[in-house]
C-alpha cells in the first residue's frame, strides 16, 4: 500500500480507495482517491476519454 501511496490516514494498516488509469506505455495518467466508490469508474473513464482525445490518431 505504501508503494502506491494508498494508505488510509490515520489507519495505516488499511488501504484508501484509490483508482489508477494506466496508459499503454505504462505511465499513470490519472489517480482518483475517495472512500465513496460512486465516482471511481466515472472519473477513470473520463480520464481515458481525455487521454484518447489527445492522441494524434484520435478522430
N, C-alpha and C positions, 0 to 999 in steps of 0.2 A: 504494500500500500504506500509506503514511504517513497519508493522509487517513482511512483506515478503521482505523487503529491495528492493522494486521495484519502488521507487520514481525516476522520471526523474529529474536529476540535470540540470539546476538550476530552473526548473519549478515544484516545489514540489506538485502542485495540479494535476499533470499528472503522469501517470504510465509509467515506462520504459517498453520495450517489453522484458519480461523475461519468459523463459520456464523452467519447472522443470520436472525431471523424478523421480518418487516416487517408491521405492522398495516395494514389497509386505508387508514387515514388517513396512512400514510407514516412513522409513527414506528417506531423499532426496539423491539420488545417483548422480544427475547431475543438474547443473544450467547453462543456457546459456542466456546471455543478449546481445541484439543487436537491434538497431532500424530497421535494414534491416531484413524483415521476411524471406528472401530467404533460410537461412540455419537452421532455428529453427527445422523443422521436421527432417532434416538430422542429425543434432547434437544430438537430443534426441534419434533417432533410433540407432545411433552409440553407445550412452551410454548404451542403453538397450541391444544391442548385446554384448558389452563388459561385462556387468554385468552377462548376461546369460552364457557367456563362462567361467566365474569364479565360477559358481555354481557347486557343487560336482556331480550332476547328468547330467551335460551337456555332449553331445556327439560330 
